[in-house]
């Protein structure tokens, strides 16, 4: 990679961060510097105080999900697969991150530094502690990274290319505002599930994670389940009900649940109630917080054509063991790997001018 740091140095630094995150999230067999763990723990505490959606359990789950991709062997294999010879000098990459789930912009930060560029983060007010803390740890592990990660909440004008994530309306503004620079703009997408109808208890427990993890706020969370005709939703409700104790710990979730339930009652809309999540038959793919839509399908071939025609609205699809074409196994929606790029656009290739 085009940088004063060798690829091995970069890999070692992030692998070191992985050991810190593993230790902080409950793997005592991972050895990490206590001072590094203290930096991350303080950021977790600040995040929980600052954002009502970021419970300690959810932040810990988000950080633990990063650990597998920070394996030294995987990092080296992934990064060495990109040719940086066309890059003449490191650039300043502005990254405008969302704040919907903890450390949601981590992969962009990782890509920028591993590609040899400098990271300029326009942090979300909702998630302004975690990645800056991880950057401090990486810089302490590898001083050669010092100054490569800068974070700001101010208007930024001095940069060379940009990655920005926002809602549908915001992304259109980004497309216009950043049109003069090489840019990668992402907008709203959602996760979907396809049930075959014969899923077992373990399958549905894993699917419940896809639906409720991070309170359903991630673009990879399942917002709608496609079910075969005649499927009894009570089977799914039973698995989802087991998540109730976890969900009701968040006042923001409970407020949304109460509000959506009141709306359905006022409008005489039929629904299933798990005690913390509402299921209804409705064709829209995107749902309000605390609501899961059920959509019946006739055959998988027609469904595959529908998904292909609306691919720009889908972040991922989950099914039992990934049996549905181009789907992930239940429970895997919030566990992306190094090569699982948001919106299906290769971030590393963008950073190295390969697309």
C-alpha positions in Angstrom: 0.0 0.0 0.0 1.2 3.6 -0.7 2.1 4.7 2.8 5.1 5.2 5.1 3.6 2.2 6.9 4.0 -1.3 5.4 1.0 -3.5 5.0 2.2 -5.7 7.8 2.4 -2.7 10.1 -1.1 -1.7 9.3 -2.4 -5.2 9.8 -0.6 -5.6 13.1 -2.1 -2.3 14.4 -5.7 -3.3 13.6 -5.2 -6.8 14.8 -4.0 -5.3 18.1 -7.2 -3.2 18.2 -9.1 -6.5 17.7 -7.5 -8.0 20.8 -8.5 -4.9 22.8 -12.1 -5.1 21.6 -12.2 -8.8 22.4 -10.9 -8.2 25.9 -13.4 -5.4 26.5 -16.3 -7.4 25.3 -15.7 -10.4 27.5 -13.0 -12.7 26.1 -10.5 -12.8 29.0 -8.2 -15.1 27.0 -7.3 -12.2 24.8 -4.3 -10.2 26.1 -4.5 -6.5 25.7 -2.9 -3.4 27.3 -5.1 -2.3 30.3 -4.7 1.4 29.2 -6.1 0.5 25.8 -9.0 -1.3 27.3 -9.7 1.7 29.6 -9.9 4.0 26.5 -12.6 1.8 24.9 -14.5 1.3 28.1 -14.7 5.0 28.7 -16.0 5.6 25.2 -18.6 2.9 25.8 -19.7 4.6 29.0 -19.9 8.0 27.2 -21.9 6.6 24.4 -24.5 5.0 26.7 -24.9 8.3 28.6 -25.2 10.3 25.4 -27.5 8.2 23.2 -30.6 6.5 24.6 -30.5 3.9 21.9 -27.0 2.8 22.8 -27.4 0.5 25.7 -24.3 -1.1 27.2 -25.4 -4.5 25.9 -26.0 -3.2 22.3 -22.7 -1.3 22.2 -20.9 -4.4 23.5 -22.5 -6.5 20.8 -21.5 -4.0 18.1 -17.8 -4.0 19.2 -17.7 -7.8 19.6 -19.0 -8.1 16.0 -15.9 -6.2 14.8 -13.5 -8.7 16.4 -13.7 -11.5 13.7 -12.8 -9.1 10.9 -9.7 -7.9 12.8 -8.0 -11.2 12.6 -4.5 -10.6 11.3 -4.6 -13.3 8.6 -8.0 -12.2 7.3 -6.9 -8.5 7.3 -3.7 -9.3 5.3 -5.5 -11.5 2.8 -8.2 -8.9 2.2 -5.9 -5.9 2.0 -3.2 -7.5 -0.1 -5.9 -8.3 -2.8 -6.0 -4.7 -3.8 -3.4 -3.0 -6.1 -2.5 0.5 -4.9 0.1 1.2 -7.6 -2.2 3.6 -9.3 -2.4 5.9 -6.2 0.3 8.6 -6.5 -0.1 10.0 -2.9 -2.3 9.6 0.2 -5.4 11.7 0.0 -7.7 13.2 2.6 -10.9 11.3 2.5 -13.9 12.9 4.1 -16.3 10.3 5.6 -19.7 11.5 6.7 -21.1 8.8 8.9 -24.5 7.9 10.2 -25.1 7.4 13.9 -27.9 4.8 13.8 -26.0 2.0 15.4 -22.8 1.9 17.5 -19.6 2.4 15.5 -21.5 2.1 12.2 -18.7 3.9 10.3 -16.0 1.6 11.4 -15.5 -0.3 8.1 -15.1 3.0 6.2 -12.5 4.1 8.7 -10.7 0.8 8.4 -10.8 1.0 4.6 -9.4 4.5 4.4 -6.4 3.7 6.6 -5.7 0.3 5.0 -5.8 1.8 1.5 -3.1 4.3 2.5 -5.2 7.5 2.7 -5.9 9.9 5.6 -9.3 9.8 7.3 -11.3 13.0 8.0 -14.4 11.9 9.9 -17.5 14.1 10.0 -18.9 12.3 13.0 -22.6 12.0 13.9 -23.6 13.6 17.1 -25.3 10.3 18.0 -22.1 8.3 17.8 -19.1 10.5 18.5 -17.0 8.5 21.0 -16.4 5.0 19.8 -14.4 5.3 16.6 -12.3 8.2 17.9 -11.4 6.1 20.9 -10.4 3.2 18.6 -8.3 5.6 16.6 -6.4 6.6 19.7 -5.7 2.9 20.5 -4.5 2.2 17.0 -2.2 5.2 17.0 -0.7 4.1 20.4 -0.1 0.6 19.0 1.4 2.0 15.8 2.7 5.6 16.1 3.1 5.7 12.4 -0.7 6.1 12.2 -0.4 9.4 14.2 -2.4 12.1 12.5 -4.0 9.8 10.0 -7.4 10.0 11.7 -9.0 13.4 12.3 -12.5 13.9 13.6 -14.6 17.0 13.4 -18.2 18.3 13.8 -17.4 21.4 11.8 -18.0 22.2 8.1 -15.2 20.7 6.1 -13.8 22.0 2.8 -10.3 20.7 2.4 -10.5 17.1 1.2 -9.9 15.0 -1.9 -12.7 12.5 -2.0 -15.7 11.7 0.1 -17.8 8.8 1.4 -21.2 9.9 2.8 -24.1 8.0 4.2 -27.6 9.4 4.8 -31.3 9.0 4.3 -32.9 9.1 0.9 -33.3 12.9 1.0 -29.9 13.5 2.5 -28.2 11.3 -0.1 -29.7 13.4 -2.9 -28.3 16.5 -1.2 -24.9 14.8 -0.9 -24.9 13.8 -4.6 -25.4 17.5 -5.5 -23.0 19.0 -2.8 -20.2 16.6 -3.4 -20.5 16.3 -7.2 -17.1 18.1 -7.7 -15.2 15.4 -5.9 -14.8 11.7 -6.4 -17.6 10.4 -4.2 -19.3 7.3 -2.8 -22.9 8.2 -1.6 -25.1 5.7 0.2 -28.8 6.0 1.0 -31.4 4.1 2.9 -31.6 0.3 2.4 -33.1 -2.4 4.5 -32.8 -6.1 5.4 -35.4 -8.7 4.4 -36.1 -12.3 5.5 -37.6 -15.1 3.5 -39.1 -17.9 5.5 -39.6 -21.4 4.0 -42.2 -22.3 6.6 -40.4 -25.2 8.3 -37.7 -23.3 10.3 -36.8 -24.8 13.7 -36.5 -23.0 17.0 -32.8 -22.2 16.5 -33.4 -20.7 13.1 -36.1 -18.4 14.5 -34.0 -17.4 17.5 -31.2 -16.4 15.1 -33.8 -14.5 12.9 -35.0 -12.7 16.0 -31.4 -11.2 16.3 -31.5 -10.1 12.7 -34.8 -8.2 13.5 -34.1 -6.8 16.9 -30.3 -6.3 17.3 -29.5 -2.6 17.8 -33.3 -2.1 18.2 -33.8 -2.6 14.4 -32.1 0.7 13.5 -29.4 -0.7 11.2 -29.7 -0.9 7.4 -28.9 -4.6 7.7 -31.7 -5.2 10.2 -34.7 -7.2 8.9 -37.7 -5.0 8.7 -40.0 -7.3 6.7 -40.5 -11.1 6.6 -41.7 -12.8 3.5 -43.8 -15.9 4.5 -45.4 -18.7 2.5 -49.2 -18.6 2.2 -50.8 -20.2 5.2 -47.8 -19.7 7.5 -48.8 -19.2 11.2 -47.1 -16.1 12.5 -47.6 -17.3 16.1 -44.6 -19.5 15.6 -42.4 -16.5 14.8 -44.0 -14.5 17.6 -42.9 -17.1 20.2 -39.2 -16.6 19.2 -39.5 -12.9 19.1 -41.2 -12.8 22.5 -38.0 -14.1 24.0 -36.4 -10.8 23.1 -38.9 -8.7 25.0 -36.9 -8.4 28.2 -33.9 -7.1 26.3 -36.0 -4.6 24.2 -38.0 -3.1 27.1 -34.8 -2.0 28.7 -34.7 0.9 26.2 -37.2 3.6 26.9 -37.0 4.9 23.4 -38.0 1.5 22.1 -40.9 1.2 24.6 -42.2 4.7 23.5 -42.2 3.6 19.9 -43.9 0.3 20.7 -46.6 2.0 22.7 -47.2 4.6 20.0 -47.4 2.1 17.1 -49.7 -0.1 19.1 -52.0 2.8 19.9 -52.2 3.7 16.2 -53.1 0.1 15.2 -55.8 -0.1 17.9 -57.3 3.3 16.8 -57.3 2.2 13.2 -58.6 -1.2 13.9 -55.6 -2.7 12.2 -55.0 -6.4 13.0 -51.6 -7.2 14.5 -49.7 -9.8 16.6 -48.2 -8.6 19.8 -45.1 -10.2 21.3 -45.0 -7.9 24.3 -42.3 -5.7 22.8 -42.7 -6.0 19.0 -45.7 -5.7 16.8 -46.2 -7.9 13.6 -48.7 -6.9 10.9 -49.6 -7.9 7.4 -48.4 -5.0 5.2 -46.6 -4.8 1.9 -44.1 -2.0 2.6 -40.6 -3.2 3.1 -39.5 -0.4 5.5 -41.3 -0.2 8.9 -41.4 2.0 11.9 -39.4 1.1 15.0 -41.0 -1.8 17.0 -42.9 -3.0 14.0 -42.3 -6.0 11.7 -44.2 -6.4 8.4 -45.3 -9.8 7.2 -45.7 -10.3 3.4 -47.0 -13.5 1.8 -45.3 -14.8 -1.3 -46.6 -17.4 -3.8 -43.3 -18.8 -5.1 -39.6 -18.1 -4.7 -39.0 -17.4 -8.4 -41.4 -14.5 -8.5 -39.9 -13.2 -5.2 -36.4 -13.4 -6.7 -37.5 -11.3 -9.6 -39.1 -8.8 -7.3 -35.9 -8.5 -5.2 -33.7 -8.1 -8.4 -36.0 -5.3 -9.7 -35.7 -3.5 -6.4 -32.1 -4.3 -5.5 -31.3 -0.6 -4.7 -33.6 -0.8 -1.7 -32.1 -4.0 -0.2 -29.0 -4.2 1.9 -29.2 -7.9 2.6 -31.6 -10.9 2.7 -31.6 -13.7 5.2 -33.0 -17.2 5.1 -32.6 -20.6 6.7 -29.0 -21.6 6.0 -29.0 -19.1 3.1 -31.2 -21.4 0.9 -32.8 -18.4 -0.8 -30.7 -17.1 -3.7 -28.1 -14.5 -2.7 -29.1 -14.7 1.0 -27.3 -14.9 4.3 -28.0 -17.5 7.0 -30.3 -16.4 9.8 -28.3 -14.5 12.5 -25.7 -13.2 10.0 -27.2 -9.9 8.9 -25.3 -7.9 11.5 -22.0 -9.8 11.2 -20.6 -8.5 7.9 -17.1 -9.6 6.9 -14.3 -7.5 5.4 -15.6 -7.9 1.9 -19.3 -7.2 2.7 -19.4 -3.6 1.4 -22.4 -1.4 2.1 -24.7 -1.1 -0.9 -22.6 -3.7 -2.7 -20.0 -1.1 -3.7 -16.4 -2.0 -3.1 -15.1 0.8 -0.8 -11.4 -0.2 -1.3 -11.7 -0.1 -5.0 -13.3 3.4 -4.8 -10.5 4.6 -2.6 -7.8 3.2 -5.0 -9.6 4.6 -8.1 -10.4 1.1 -9.4 -14.1 1.9 -10.1 
